[in-house]
Amino acid sequence: MPKDSLLIGNLRIIVCSLLLLSVLCSCAEKVIEPPQDLIAKDKMIEILYDLALVNAANATNPKALKDNSVEIMPYLFEKHQIDSVQFTESDLYYASMPLEYENIYETILKRLEVEVEEVEKARKTITENARKNADKVRDSLKKIGQKSRNPVLSRTESNDEQ
């Protein structure tokens, strides 16, 4: 009996390995032919990047897009001078190659991460500058307050006013 369970365990490993290998090989295959008006990979990255930004803006503040009569997909089609059929067919083509599609989305993710870092740096700089300016104003107000409490300065200022 132990030999049988060992054999079954080995068979499971072999079958799983073969399935995994076939899935990996099929990921690199072109399942569908490229459409006639295929959007170039670089342009597709730009379109999907813009789509991610506009969707994030819509999720954050949908009223802003609505108030400005911005509809996401028509906006993207006009901006990139494409139509819905061209986008859909190109997206389907790239999606039919999972490794390529993953590469596209990894590129977009890296670009978004860089942008987030830049925004965070800018926010930090603005906050630090605001804090420094607030400190300067506070220091100036303290100096003004100290001058008005100084009896010598107060007498001099009163004599100047007369």
Secondary structure by P-SEA (a helix, b strand, c coil): caaaaaaaaaaaaaaaaaaaaaaaaaaaccccccccccccaaaaaaaaaaaaaaaaaaaacaaaaaaaccccaaaaaaaacccaaaaaaaaaaaaacaaaaaaaaaaaaaaaaaaaaaaaaaaaaaaaaaaaaaaaaaaaaaaaaaaaacaaaaaaaaaaac
